[in-house]
Amino acid sequence: MNELKKRWNAPTPKFWQKVKKFGIAIGTLGGILITIPATIIVAPYLITAGGVIAVLSQLTVDDKIQENDN
């Protein structure tokens, strides 16, 4: 559990920060589309995909930084 906390609080590389923002945007789009009855089939998938992308990109750390912590 401590390893997960370290990874969560470690700095995220710039590329993965952009991926995280993209994931949040997809999740937000899904949240907006879920209010429209015609798109209720696809909206939960967008919300789920956006959440997974954002969380996984947050847990990505730079190897050089992580090696210095050990």
Buried (B, 14 or more C-beta within 10 A) or exposed (E): EEEEEEBEEBEBBEEBBEBBEBBBBBBEBBBEBBEEEEBEEEBEEBBEBBBEBBEEBBEBBBEEEEEEEE
